[in-house]
Amino acid sequence: MIRYMIAYAVTAVVFLAVDYLWLSRAIGFYRNALGDLLAQKPNLLAAAAFYSIYFVGIVAFAVMPAAGNGGWVSALLSGGLLGLVAYATYDLTNLATLSRWPLAVAVVDMVWGTLVTALASVAGFVAVRALG
């Protein structure tokens, strides 16, 4: 159980730190692209719920399988695929159902989700492997 807790904690810290850096620098892009669709202040409860659940998925589908019988490349690829699927679900659903959801936002988000999830997966993997 301690391995899962360490994997979750490291994955969460890395993901949140990198995502914060991205979002703090890309806010202008999102404001320009989304206009009044973008909330003035984020709903922190909804964000916390997303992140909490998403980190469980990263650990379950990328970190621990790679730690069990793969390597860092497995964590990278599984994490990247999970990120692509998760962010594509959100962005392509918005593209399909919202009249003003920009294609550019969908593409940028899907690329970002793929990269940040892959990176956090590798970090979680490295932490679990360091435990032995």
C-alpha positions in Angstrom: 0.0 0.0 0.0 2.9 2.4 0.7 4.0 2.0 -2.9 0.6 3.2 -4.1 0.7 6.1 -1.7 4.2 7.2 -2.8 3.3 6.8 -6.4 0.1 8.9 -5.9 2.0 11.6 -4.0 4.9 12.0 -6.4 2.6 11.8 -9.5 0.4 14.4 -7.9 3.2 16.8 -7.0 4.9 16.6 -10.3 1.6 16.9 -12.3 0.3 19.8 -10.2 3.6 21.7 -10.4 4.0 21.3 -14.1 0.3 22.0 -14.8 0.5 25.1 -12.7 3.5 26.4 -14.6 1.7 25.7 -17.9 -1.6 27.2 -16.9 0.0 30.3 -15.4 1.8 31.0 -18.7 -0.9 29.9 -21.1 -3.8 31.8 -19.5 -3.6 34.5 -22.2 -4.0 31.8 -24.9 -7.1 30.5 -23.1 -8.6 33.9 -22.5 -8.1 34.9 -26.2 -9.5 31.6 -27.5 -12.4 31.1 -25.0 -13.4 34.6 -24.1 -16.5 34.7 -21.9 -16.6 30.9 -21.8 -13.6 31.0 -19.4 -14.6 31.5 -15.8 -13.3 34.5 -14.0 -12.1 32.2 -11.1 -11.7 28.5 -11.4 -14.0 26.2 -9.4 -11.4 24.8 -7.0 -13.7 22.0 -5.7 -14.3 20.7 -9.2 -10.6 21.0 -10.0 -9.6 19.1 -6.8 -12.1 16.4 -7.7 -10.7 16.1 -11.3 -7.1 16.0 -10.1 -7.8 13.5 -7.3 -9.6 11.1 -9.6 -7.1 11.6 -12.5 -4.1 10.8 -10.3 -5.7 7.5 -9.3 -6.0 6.7 -13.0 -2.4 7.6 -13.7 -1.2 5.4 -10.9 -3.5 2.5 -11.8 -3.0 2.5 -15.5 0.5 3.8 -16.1 2.7 3.9 -13.0 2.1 0.6 -11.2 1.9 -1.5 -14.4 5.2 -0.1 -15.5 6.7 -0.6 -12.0 5.5 -4.2 -12.0 6.8 -5.4 -15.3 7.9 -2.6 -17.5 10.2 0.3 -17.4 10.2 4.0 -17.6 9.4 3.9 -21.3 6.3 1.8 -20.5 5.3 4.5 -17.9 5.9 7.2 -20.4 3.9 5.6 -23.2 1.0 4.4 -21.0 0.8 7.8 -19.3 0.9 9.6 -22.6 -1.9 7.4 -24.0 -4.0 7.9 -20.9 -3.4 11.7 -21.1 -4.4 11.8 -24.7 -7.6 9.7 -24.1 -8.6 11.8 -21.1 -8.0 15.2 -22.6 -9.4 14.1 -25.9 -12.6 13.0 -24.2 -13.0 16.5 -22.7 -11.9 18.5 -25.7 -13.6 16.6 -28.4 -16.8 16.4 -26.5 -16.7 20.2 -26.1 -15.8 20.5 -29.8 -18.8 18.4 -30.6 -21.3 20.0 -28.3 -20.3 23.6 -27.8 -20.9 26.1 -30.5 -17.8 28.2 -29.7 -15.2 25.6 -28.6 -12.1 26.4 -30.7 -10.2 23.7 -32.5 -7.0 25.3 -31.4 -7.9 24.8 -27.7 -8.8 21.2 -28.3 -5.5 20.5 -30.1 -3.3 22.4 -27.6 -5.1 20.7 -24.6 -4.7 17.2 -26.1 -1.0 17.7 -26.7 -0.6 19.2 -23.2 -2.6 16.4 -21.5 -0.5 13.8 -23.3 2.8 15.4 -22.3 2.0 16.3 -18.6 0.5 12.9 -17.9 3.5 11.1 -19.5 5.9 13.2 -17.4 4.0 12.7 -14.2 3.8 8.9 -14.9 7.5 8.6 -15.3 8.0 10.6 -12.0 5.7 8.2 -10.2 7.4 5.2 -11.7 10.9 6.5 -10.7 9.6 7.0 -7.1 8.1 3.5 -6.9 11.2 1.9 -8.3 13.4 3.8 -5.9 11.5 2.1 -3.1 12.7 -1.2 -4.3 
